[in-house]
Amino acid sequence: MKVAIVGAGRMGSAMAARLQQAGNDVVVYNRTREKAEAVGAAVAETAREAAAWADTILVSLADDAAVLHAYGGPDGIAAGLRGGSVVVETSTLDPETVHRVAELVGERGAALLDGPVSGSVPLVEQGKLTFLVGGPADALDQVRPVLDTLAAQIFHVGPLGSGAVVKLAVNTVLLAINQAVAEALVLAERAEVPRETTYEVLVNSAIASPFVAYKRAAFERPDQTPVAFSLDLVAKDLGLIGQLAERVGAVMPQAAANRAAVLAALDVGMGSRDMAAIAHWLEVGVPNES
């Protein structure tokens, strides 16, 4: 299939590479052209050009503002869409943003799925992402061959916007686990039990999970492990969770406490570091000089 990737960040680049390896024709657009060129696929000059070329468009951007900018205007995604094409919005967004861009997509006779993913770059490379998809079933059937290349599991969770809601629910748990693991490790270290010893118990205990296992290197060897999910994006997602909770009347004290801790880490310059670096903030309150 002809697939366009809009957004050549860590996840977008990995998805483009995986799809190319599987034999799909791929074009990439990114506002910073150098990032798109680094993927090794064809590069579009505009988001409109990428969308006009493709049958399936996967969008992977950092936040709601970037998504709204990418869809709108004469060079945006919506302007290039052809009738019958399908856009899969994989970014983590406010559900209201999903509905806003759906109007632009629908005006062009195309379909939008909100399909945020659970998983990191290594899982993209292995084709083991989890897609949480909201939107029409027939559109999902149309793009399933593309998503199957990237995913071990595809959940159709309901109508448009449901994918964004479930992704925020998943991240509520994920980010709580990250905070709890960081606190547990620092507690044990302060009591003179090495971090590696504690982690070995964690991954073989009742709290063992895929997340706890694959974050081990980030917690034990932070200076040698690439960033998978930066703390500034963690703060963004916790903000979205708080906004949704306020709209629907959900009381979420743990998520609020986790956000306060992450914002404090950002205040001392840790935003670009991996989410596991929250353990370092708990230790000393400032980032490592390295």
C-alpha positions in Angstrom: 0.0 0.0 0.0 1.0 3.6 -0.4 1.4 5.1 3.1 2.2 8.6 4.2 3.8 9.3 7.5 3.3 12.9 8.9 5.7 13.4 11.7 9.2 12.0 11.7 9.8 11.9 15.4 10.9 8.8 17.3 7.7 6.9 16.7 6.9 8.2 13.2 10.4 7.4 11.9 10.2 3.9 13.4 6.8 3.3 11.8 8.1 4.5 8.4 11.1 2.2 8.6 9.0 -0.8 9.6 6.5 -0.3 6.8 9.2 0.1 4.2 10.8 -3.2 5.3 7.4 -4.9 4.8 7.3 -3.7 1.2 5.0 -0.7 1.4 5.6 2.4 -0.6 6.2 5.2 2.0 6.5 8.9 1.9 7.4 11.0 4.9 6.7 14.6 5.8 8.1 16.6 8.7 8.3 20.3 9.3 12.1 19.9 9.8 13.0 18.3 6.5 16.3 16.9 7.8 14.4 14.6 10.1 12.3 13.3 7.3 15.3 12.7 5.1 17.0 10.7 7.9 14.2 8.1 7.6 15.5 6.9 4.2 12.1 7.1 2.5 10.7 9.5 -0.1 10.2 13.0 1.3 7.2 15.2 0.7 7.5 19.0 0.5 4.2 19.5 2.4 1.7 17.6 4.4 -0.7 18.2 1.6 1.6 16.5 -0.9 2.1 13.5 1.4 -1.7 13.1 1.9 -2.5 13.5 -1.8 -0.1 10.7 -2.7 -1.2 8.1 -0.2 -4.1 5.6 0.4 -3.3 5.6 4.2 -1.9 8.5 6.2 -0.5 7.9 9.6 0.0 11.0 11.7 2.4 11.0 14.7 2.9 14.4 16.3 3.8 15.7 19.7 0.7 17.5 20.8 -2.7 19.0 20.0 -1.3 22.3 18.7 1.0 20.5 16.2 -1.8 18.2 15.0 -4.2 21.1 14.4 -1.5 23.0 12.5 -0.7 19.9 10.4 -4.3 19.4 9.2 -5.3 23.0 8.5 -4.3 25.5 5.8 -3.6 25.3 2.1 -0.6 23.0 2.7 -2.1 20.9 5.4 -3.2 17.2 5.4 -6.9 17.9 4.8 -6.2 19.9 1.7 -4.5 17.0 0.0 -6.9 14.2 0.9 -8.6 12.2 -1.8 -12.1 10.6 -1.4 -11.7 7.1 0.1 -8.4 7.6 1.8 -8.1 7.0 5.5 -6.1 9.0 8.1 -5.0 7.2 11.2 -4.3 9.8 14.0 -1.8 8.0 16.2 -0.9 11.0 18.4 -2.0 11.2 22.0 -4.6 13.9 22.0 -7.6 15.5 23.7 -10.7 13.7 22.3 -12.1 17.1 21.4 -9.1 17.7 19.1 -10.0 14.4 17.3 -13.4 15.6 16.5 -12.1 19.0 15.3 -9.8 17.4 12.7 -12.5 14.8 11.8 -14.6 17.7 10.4 -11.7 18.7 8.1 -11.1 15.2 7.0 -14.8 14.4 6.3 -15.1 17.5 4.1 -12.7 15.9 1.7 -14.6 12.6 1.5 -11.9 10.8 3.5 -12.2 8.9 6.8 -10.5 9.6 10.1 -9.6 7.0 12.8 -8.2 8.0 16.1 -5.6 5.2 16.6 -3.1 6.1 19.3 -0.6 3.5 20.2 0.6 1.8 23.3 4.3 0.9 23.0 7.7 2.3 22.4 10.2 2.4 19.5 11.5 -1.2 20.1 7.9 -2.5 19.9 7.4 -0.6 16.6 10.6 -2.3 15.3 9.2 -5.7 16.3 5.7 -5.0 15.0 4.3 -5.4 18.5 2.5 -2.1 19.1 -1.0 -2.0 20.4 -3.5 0.2 18.5 -6.5 1.7 20.3 -8.8 2.6 17.5 -11.9 4.7 17.5 -14.0 5.3 14.4 -15.9 3.5 11.6 -15.3 -0.2 11.3 -15.1 -0.2 7.5 -12.3 2.4 7.6 -10.4 0.2 10.1 -10.8 -2.8 7.8 -9.4 -0.8 4.9 -6.2 0.1 6.8 -5.8 -3.1 8.8 -3.0 -4.5 6.5 -0.9 -1.4 7.3 -1.6 -1.6 11.1 -1.0 -5.3 11.2 2.6 -4.6 10.1 3.1 -2.5 13.1 0.9 -4.1 15.7 0.5 -7.3 17.7 -2.9 -6.1 18.9 -5.6 -3.8 17.4 -8.5 -2.9 19.6 -11.5 -1.3 18.1 -12.7 0.5 21.2 -15.8 2.4 19.9 -16.8 5.5 17.9 -14.5 8.3 16.9 -12.7 9.8 20.0 -12.8 6.5 21.9 -9.3 5.7 21.0 -8.0 9.0 22.5 -10.0 8.4 25.7 -8.7 4.8 26.1 -5.1 6.0 25.4 -5.4 8.5 28.2 -6.8 5.8 30.5 -3.9 3.6 29.6 -1.4 6.3 30.2 -3.0 7.1 33.6 -1.9 3.6 34.7 1.4 3.7 32.8 2.6 7.0 34.3 1.5 5.9 37.8 3.6 2.8 37.5 6.5 4.8 36.3 6.3 7.1 39.3 5.8 4.2 41.7 8.8 2.3 40.4 10.9 5.4 40.7 9.9 5.9 44.3 10.4 2.3 45.2 13.9 2.2 43.8 14.9 5.4 45.6 13.4 4.1 48.8 15.4 0.9 48.6 18.6 2.8 47.7 18.2 5.1 50.6 18.0 2.0 52.8 21.2 0.7 51.2 19.7 -1.9 48.9 21.2 -1.6 45.3 18.9 -0.5 42.6 19.7 -3.6 40.5 18.8 -5.9 43.3 15.4 -4.2 43.9 14.7 -4.2 40.2 15.4 -7.9 39.9 12.7 -8.5 42.5 10.2 -6.1 40.8 10.4 -7.9 37.5 9.8 -11.2 39.2 7.1 -10.1 41.6 3.3 -9.4 41.6 3.9 -6.0 40.0 5.8 -7.5 37.0 4.5 -6.2 33.7 5.8 -5.5 30.2 6.4 -1.9 31.1 8.4 -2.7 34.2 10.5 -5.2 32.2 11.3 -2.9 29.2 12.0 0.2 31.3 14.7 -1.7 33.3 17.6 -0.4 31.3 16.3 3.2 31.5 16.1 3.0 35.3 19.4 1.1 35.9 21.5 2.7 33.2 19.9 6.1 32.4 23.0 7.6 30.8 23.4 4.7 28.3 19.7 4.3 27.3 18.0 6.3 24.6 15.0 8.5 25.5 11.8 6.6 24.7 9.2 8.9 26.4 10.4 12.3 27.5 9.2 14.0 30.7 7.9 17.0 28.8 5.5 14.6 26.9 4.6 12.9 30.2 3.6 16.3 31.5 1.6 17.0 28.4 -0.3 13.7 28.7 -1.0 14.2 32.4 -2.4 17.6 31.5 -4.7 16.0 29.0 -5.8 13.4 31.5 -6.6 16.2 34.0 -8.6 18.1 31.4 -10.6 15.1 30.4 -11.2 14.2 34.1 -12.5 17.7 34.8 -14.9 17.6 31.8 -16.4 14.2 32.8 -16.3 14.7 36.5 -13.7 12.0 37.4 -11.8 12.5 40.6 -8.1 11.5 40.0 -5.9 12.5 43.0 -3.1 10.1 42.0 -2.8 11.5 38.5 -2.8 15.0 39.9 0.0 14.1 42.3 2.0 12.4 39.5 1.7 15.6 37.4 2.9 17.8 40.2 6.0 15.7 40.5 6.7 15.7 36.8 6.2 19.5 36.6 8.7 19.9 39.4 11.2 17.9 37.4 10.6 20.1 34.4 11.2 23.2 36.5 14.8 22.0 37.1 15.4 21.3 33.4 14.7 17.6 33.0 12.0 17.9 30.3 14.1 16.3 27.5 15.1 13.3 29.7 13.3 9.9 29.7 10.4 9.4 32.0 12.6 7.1 34.1 14.6 10.1 35.1 11.9 11.0 37.6 13.9 8.7 39.9 16.9 11.0 39.6 14.7 14.0 40.5 13.5 12.1 43.6 17.1 11.5 44.6 18.5 14.9 44.2 16.0 17.3 42.7 18.3 18.4 39.9 19.4 16.8 36.6 22.8 15.1 36.3 25.5 17.4 34.9 26.0 14.8 32.0 
